[in-house]
Amino acid sequence: MDHPHSIKHALKDGEAYAGLIVGKDGAPDYHLILLPGEIDDVTWSAARNWAASAGGELPNRRELSLLHANLKEMFSRVWYWSAEQSEVRSQLVWGQNFSSGIQTMYGRQFHGRARAVRRILCECATA
């Protein structure tokens, strides 16, 4: 079984281990890694492009919840973009407030902050 201590050896400079995301609907479990740096005052599209250029992706809503629970001190007390669009209105995207912990939707053209993450699949994911 993957252990967080063994995952720490896979961290690159400036990265932080956020925790384990348990698979859902048959998806494998994975470890979430927060990449260094952030960007401010960007639209959702620009945030996605920045995350890709940093070697990662925007976190989804579950990942943002884990980041809020485990690494809140590494975030400013404002809201951050997620990778998830609204299922009802595609022009809206979910975000996470790192002051209150609330998740809410924002318009794609709104300007906000972003952090990037990467994922490491668990070797124990098949059971």
C-alpha positions in Angstrom: 0.0 0.0 0.0 1.2 3.5 -0.8 2.2 5.4 2.3 2.3 9.2 2.4 6.0 9.0 3.6 6.9 7.1 0.4 5.0 9.7 -1.7 7.1 12.5 -0.2 10.1 11.1 -2.0 8.2 11.8 -5.3 7.8 15.5 -4.5 9.6 18.0 -6.5 11.0 21.3 -5.1 8.2 23.5 -3.7 5.5 20.9 -4.0 3.3 19.9 -1.0 1.5 16.6 -0.3 -2.2 17.3 0.2 -3.5 13.8 0.9 -5.3 10.9 -0.6 -8.4 11.1 -2.8 -10.5 8.0 -2.6 -11.7 6.7 -6.0 -15.3 7.2 -6.9 -17.4 5.2 -9.3 -14.7 2.8 -10.1 -11.9 5.4 -10.5 -8.6 4.6 -8.8 -7.4 6.2 -5.6 -4.7 8.8 -6.0 -2.4 11.1 -4.0 -2.9 14.9 -4.6 0.2 17.1 -4.9 -0.1 20.9 -4.7 2.4 22.6 -7.1 4.3 25.7 -6.1 3.1 29.2 -7.1 -0.2 30.7 -7.9 -1.7 33.2 -10.2 -4.0 36.1 -9.5 -6.5 38.2 -11.4 -7.1 35.7 -14.2 -10.2 34.4 -16.0 -11.0 30.6 -15.7 -9.6 30.0 -19.2 -6.3 31.8 -18.4 -6.1 29.9 -15.0 -6.4 26.6 -16.9 -3.7 27.6 -19.3 -1.4 28.7 -16.5 -1.9 25.5 -14.6 -1.0 23.5 -17.7 2.1 25.6 -18.2 3.1 24.9 -14.6 2.9 21.1 -15.3 -0.5 20.5 -13.6 -4.2 21.1 -13.7 -6.7 23.1 -11.8 -8.0 21.1 -8.9 -11.6 19.7 -9.0 -14.1 20.4 -6.2 -13.2 17.3 -4.1 -9.5 18.2 -4.4 -10.2 21.8 -3.3 -12.0 20.5 -0.3 -9.0 18.4 0.6 -6.6 21.3 0.0 -8.8 23.5 2.3 -8.8 20.8 5.0 -5.1 19.9 4.9 -3.1 22.8 3.4 -5.3 25.9 4.1 -2.3 27.8 5.4 -0.7 27.7 1.9 -3.6 29.7 0.4 -4.6 33.3 0.7 -7.9 33.8 2.4 -9.8 34.4 -0.9 -11.4 32.1 -3.5 -9.7 30.0 -6.1 -10.9 28.5 -9.4 -11.7 24.8 -9.8 -11.6 22.7 -12.9 -15.3 22.0 -12.7 -18.0 23.7 -14.7 -21.6 23.9 -13.6 -23.6 21.0 -14.8 -26.6 23.3 -15.4 -24.9 26.5 -16.9 -21.7 25.9 -18.7 -20.6 29.6 -18.4 -20.4 29.1 -14.6 -17.4 27.4 -12.9 -17.0 26.2 -9.3 -14.6 27.9 -6.9 -13.5 27.4 -3.3 -13.3 30.2 -0.7 -10.2 29.6 1.5 -11.5 31.9 4.2 -15.0 30.4 4.8 -14.5 27.0 3.1 -17.6 27.6 1.0 -17.8 26.5 -2.6 -19.8 28.5 -5.1 -20.0 29.3 -8.8 -18.5 32.2 -10.7 -18.8 33.3 -14.3 -15.9 32.2 -16.5 -14.9 35.8 -17.3 -14.7 36.8 -13.6 -11.1 37.3 -12.4 -9.7 35.2 -9.6 -6.8 33.2 -8.3 -5.6 29.7 -9.2 -3.3 27.0 -7.9 -2.2 23.9 -9.8 -2.1 20.2 -8.7 -0.8 16.9 -10.0 -1.9 13.4 -9.2 0.0 10.2 -8.4 -2.0 7.0 -8.8 -2.0 4.7 -5.9 -0.2 1.4 -6.6 -2.8 -0.1 -4.2 -5.7 1.1 -6.4 -6.6 -2.3 -7.7 -8.4 -4.4 -5.1 
